[in-house]
Amino acid sequence: MILAPERMAPLEPLRIGIDTRQELIIYLHADCPVCRSEGFSALSRVLVSSNGQHIIATLNIVTGDLVSSGQIGLSEPAWKRLALKPDAHIRVSHPAPVQSLSYVRAKVFGHALDQQQLQSIIEDIVDGRYADVHVAAFITACGADNLSLQEITALTRAMIQAGDTLDWELPMVIDKHCVGGLPGNRTSPIVVSILTACGLTVPKTSSRAITSPAGTADTMEVLTNVCLNRGQMKDIVTRVGGCLAWGGSVRLSPADDLLIQVERALDIDSEGQLVASVLSKKIAAGATHVLIDIPVGPSAKVRSRASADKLADTFRQVAAELGLSIRLLCTDGSQPIGCGIGPALEALDVLAVLQSKPEAPLDLRNRACLVAGAMLEMADVTAPGLGEAMAREKLESGEAWDKFQAICMAQGGLKRPPVAPYRYNLTARDAGIVSAIDNRLLSKIAKLAGAPVDPAAGVHIPVKLGDRIEPNEILLSIHAESSGELNYAVGYLEQHINVVQLQPLSEPGP
Amino acid sequence: MILAPERMAPLEPLRIGIDTRQELIIYLHADCPVCRSEGFSALSRVLVSSNGQHIIATLNIVTGDLVSSGQIGLSEPAWKRLALKPDAHIRVSHPAPVQSLSYVRAKVFGHALDQQQLQSIIEDIVDGRYADVHVAAFITACGADNLSLQEITALTRAMIQAGDTLDWELPMVIDKHCVGGLPGNRTSPIVVSILTACGLTVPKTSSRAITSPAGTADTMEVLTNVCLNRGQMKDIVTRVGGCLAWGGSVRLSPADDLLIQVERALDIDSEGQLVASVLSKKIAAGATHVLIDIPVGPSAKVRSRASADKLADTFRQVAAELGLSIRLLCTDGSQPIGCGIGPALEALDVLAVLQSKPEAPLDLRNRACLVAGAMLEMADVTAPGLGEAMAREKLESGEAWDKFQAICMAQGGLKRPPVAPYRYNLTARDAGIVSAIDNRLLSKIAKLAGAPVDPAAGVHIPVKLGDRIEPNEILLSIHAESSGELNYAVGYLEQHINVVQLQPLSEPGP
């Protein structure tokens, strides 16, 4: 029930500039009358109302002078959601119970959830009616293999419907996704250029980095403008056949972004949530055909072929339910792709491949052609088995490079990637053969160096597994925009020198 | 791993007086160098170090001027845990992964947890290494009937060992607990007086209200001093045979208090957690014999006889594992016990029963004698079937009242309960028979009136189920210490007038 808060004097809003991510938090003084009359205490869930607008927020009690007893402090997300006028008056009372939480409880008790129940859970999460602990309970209840195929499908539908969707009014919109964990695997800009050069329409929306040193949107941003609205995207795609935009400017599957925050904190794997997360984003973006790249390797996200197959199978079945054409590609995730890790360094690899420069990293070129080839075959542009060759030809002929430039020009011009002023080179003491490269440590070092916030920062790693290394040869270079960040990354590297492992030449190789 | 934060300049601590309950939260400015070098963002878990002291806290990013880029703001729990000196310097870095979280994940995947695993989970929770979302995941994973008897027993042991324990060096220490949900059911002070009058040693520690309008400690506090340390308790118990102290002054099963905060927010029932919570508190308090009172009724915590039996069964088996003598008593929870709801109003009922006043509420007297009788039989003070009569006799003879006064004198003197200046009477419009009383609504009204913070506030309800009511007869009175709180409770009552339901005389009774 909602109490009539009119009995209480209204509170004066105060924007205190605290970013509490998705959780809406308000700050009331311990002496605030409403705390006593409502029996509110720290962590109470409260209904915050301001002329017609309502949010449910979590209460923090202030004992200092941050707010007075007549004021209400609002965290940034709470402030933005209420969209307050400067002279707004706020009333605080007890919220009505959130009905969908009873479905979360039902799931905890092992009951299956139907479309409507998952729908209202996702809607309540998107509307901010869940505290982080409630989201955590939902994720935990759906963790492990606790979701059936029917539930994963229903969850995916619910996540799509809770946000915006793009409709390209085209018979086929093809897209790709890589199940993360592989540094430098920046094939999308190359793949989009190849596919559009083959006459396909590829309206690509990408995300920024969440836990990695760079997302495709971060990399593209050093080359051109990626913040496009629907109208601009539509116009560009109609003119040049494709785009490489940031998905964040449209609200595609917003629940996913909220769930990911808490999933990261909990680190509870859930195949069902992963599949729903990926497919909801792609379908909301208007894709009809999707290729999923699953890199498999000891330090990649998916570590064994068996779990890759299991994951692929779930993707296939759910996609079929949703009428999405899908193809799964298990790729080698044993080492980074390309030499650059970080927005600008990855952009330089992309440009080198598109321009067929001699120094272009061969593995990135090959991976891009492999992926593009599979997608060309999916799209029936060419017969099975001929896709990869067709992709290579589009690169060699320069048609892909032309398309890429056309896309960047349409998005606002092609920029030169920034270069980092600070460097540190890790060199080999003795000769040897590269026997192992740790993807996770590389990503970590690139992030400590400042990526993706500092676009020029990151790691350049010119060596590959099996390479023969001479003494004093460079194994990797750290790039940074400030000496402090360089020192910090170097300090971490010194503690984790095994990021690149060499097999002495004397010993026999493995 | 823990990074060497010495590379960064230390931060100046700032106590900003925000009560975030058990979750340790720190506030850093978005421009703080460590945020960029460590790649910290809102909700990151961070290691906060100050000369030898460490805590793991959750990060909130500040965009306003709450803290400068050289400062670190600490919430009240974080500030207290670090016990900072005024000129302390603070460094922030990445925490080592919390090992026991992998056990929580294992539980999510359906694996049973052993003693050592539950031990380290509980220790980490007590040491503040879990964010609320982690605690929520643990509670959810253990929700429903997901804990085996072995796990509940191990969890109880772990919760006991994570805190202090009291040892009375006595062959028998008898205690009682009521599985909440019944307003006014304040039998403990009467039961303790009866038992000590029968020569038993009863060192009673009670809790304050968590969600109810009054806990035994709140009620006793209007009559005497309840904040006793171990030494005082021991001295008093040796001299007069018993005490009625607040358990909070000793750290009994601290994990329980932390779990309860999040359990309340999630409202996920877990029989296992309930049993571990109650038994860990009692065993830590040094009890060897415990009686559990389970009120059963439509608006009580336990709503059916069947679920009461199931719960009782779990209590019995776990208690047996832990070598605790236990007796379960299922009692009538269909209406409040006594007339008073709220610290002072309940204290007046208690005094009336102990003094055998004519206006003493008969149901409270009977319930106290029922419970005390069962405990006398448990303790072999009297033969089975004779306990209740013996309890009545101790009340009638005035020996229980003498003991109660002796205990209060020993604890610092017997005080007169305060009286609320503001009243509102709900009267019956027409004649009728009382057909239903809603416990939850009564508790809610008493809390809105100010209980337990305002000791004199609460509800006085003189009527019982089946009573014949005449027009204009008082059904209940709201007591408050301020007119604002009185109005607030009245406003709520007007919206929930069905708190007391009357059957018109014309119609036949149910």
Chai-1 contact restraints between the chains, C-beta under 6 A:
chainA,res_idxA,chainB,res_idxB,connection_type,confidence,min_distance_angstrom,max_distance_angstrom,comment,restraint_id
A,A4,B,G491,contact,1.0,0.0,6.0,A-B,restraint_1
A,R7,B,N487,contact,1.0,0.0,6.0,A-B,restraint_2
A,R7,B,Y488,contact,1.0,0.0,6.0,A-B,restraint_3
A,R7,B,G491,contact,1.0,0.0,6.0,A-B,restraint_4
A,I16,B,G64,contact,1.0,0.0,6.0,A-B,restraint_5
A,I16,B,L66,contact,1.0,0.0,6.0,A-B,restraint_6
A,G17,B,V62,contact,1.0,0.0,6.0,A-B,restraint_7
A,G17,B,T63,contact,1.0,0.0,6.0,A-B,restraint_8
A,G17,B,G64,contact,1.0,0.0,6.0,A-B,restraint_9
A,I18,B,N60,contact,1.0,0.0,6.0,A-B,restraint_10
A,I18,B,V62,contact,1.0,0.0,6.0,A-B,restraint_11
A,D19,B,A42,contact,1.0,0.0,6.0,A-B,restraint_12
A,D19,B,I61,contact,1.0,0.0,6.0,A-B,restraint_13
A,T20,B,N60,contact,1.0,0.0,6.0,A-B,restraint_14
A,R21,B,A42,contact,1.0,0.0,6.0,A-B,restraint_15
A,R21,B,L43,contact,1.0,0.0,6.0,A-B,restraint_16
A,S37,B,E485,contact,1.0,0.0,6.0,A-B,restraint_17
A,S37,B,Y488,contact,1.0,0.0,6.0,A-B,restraint_18
A,G39,B,K447,contact,1.0,0.0,6.0,A-B,restraint_19
A,A42,B,D19,contact,1.0,0.0,6.0,A-B,restraint_20
A,A42,B,R21,contact,1.0,0.0,6.0,A-B,restraint_21
A,L43,B,R21,contact,1.0,0.0,6.0,A-B,restraint_22
A,N60,B,I18,contact,1.0,0.0,6.0,A-B,restraint_23
A,N60,B,T20,contact,1.0,0.0,6.0,A-B,restraint_24
A,I61,B,D19,contact,1.0,0.0,6.0,A-B,restraint_25
A,V62,B,G17,contact,1.0,0.0,6.0,A-B,restraint_26
A,V62,B,I18,contact,1.0,0.0,6.0,A-B,restraint_27
A,T63,B,G17,contact,1.0,0.0,6.0,A-B,restraint_28
A,G64,B,I16,contact,1.0,0.0,6.0,A-B,restraint_29
A,G64,B,G17,contact,1.0,0.0,6.0,A-B,restraint_30
A,L66,B,I16,contact,1.0,0.0,6.0,A-B,restraint_31
A,R105,B,I268,contact,1.0,0.0,6.0,A-B,restraint_32
A,V108,B,T140,contact,1.0,0.0,6.0,A-B,restraint_33
A,V108,B,G143,contact,1.0,0.0,6.0,A-B,restraint_34
A,V108,B,A144,contact,1.0,0.0,6.0,A-B,restraint_35
A,V108,B,I268,contact,1.0,0.0,6.0,A-B,restraint_36
A,F109,B,A144,contact,1.0,0.0,6.0,A-B,restraint_37
A,D132,B,V133,contact,1.0,0.0,6.0,A-B,restraint_38
A,V133,B,D132,contact,1.0,0.0,6.0,A-B,restraint_39
A,V133,B,V133,contact,1.0,0.0,6.0,A-B,restraint_40
A,V133,B,A136,contact,1.0,0.0,6.0,A-B,restraint_41
A,V133,B,V262,contact,1.0,0.0,6.0,A-B,restraint_42
A,V133,B,A265,contact,1.0,0.0,6.0,A-B,restraint_43
A,A136,B,V133,contact,1.0,0.0,6.0,A-B,restraint_44
A,A136,B,A136,contact,1.0,0.0,6.0,A-B,restraint_45
A,A136,B,A137,contact,1.0,0.0,6.0,A-B,restraint_46
A,A137,B,A136,contact,1.0,0.0,6.0,A-B,restraint_47
A,A137,B,T140,contact,1.0,0.0,6.0,A-B,restraint_48
A,A137,B,L266,contact,1.0,0.0,6.0,A-B,restraint_49
A,T140,B,V108,contact,1.0,0.0,6.0,A-B,restraint_50
A,T140,B,A137,contact,1.0,0.0,6.0,A-B,restraint_51
A,T140,B,T140,contact,1.0,0.0,6.0,A-B,restraint_52
A,T140,B,A141,contact,1.0,0.0,6.0,A-B,restraint_53
A,A141,B,T140,contact,1.0,0.0,6.0,A-B,restraint_54
A,G143,B,V108,contact,1.0,0.0,6.0,A-B,restraint_55
A,A144,B,V108,contact,1.0,0.0,6.0,A-B,restraint_56
A,A144,B,F109,contact,1.0,0.0,6.0,A-B,restraint_57
A,V262,B,V133,contact,1.0,0.0,6.0,A-B,restraint_58
A,A265,B,V133,contact,1.0,0.0,6.0,A-B,restraint_59
A,L266,B,A137,contact,1.0,0.0,6.0,A-B,restraint_60
A,I268,B,R105,contact,1.0,0.0,6.0,A-B,restraint_61
A,I268,B,V108,contact,1.0,0.0,6.0,A-B,restraint_62
A,K447,B,G39,contact,1.0,0.0,6.0,A-B,restraint_63
A,E485,B,S37,contact,1.0,0.0,6.0,A-B,restraint_64
A,N487,B,R7,contact,1.0,0.0,6.0,A-B,restraint_65
A,Y488,B,R7,contact,1.0,0.0,6.0,A-B,restraint_66
A,Y488,B,S37,contact,1.0,0.0,6.0,A-B,restraint_67
A,G491,B,R7,contact,1.0,0.0,6.0,A-B,restraint_68
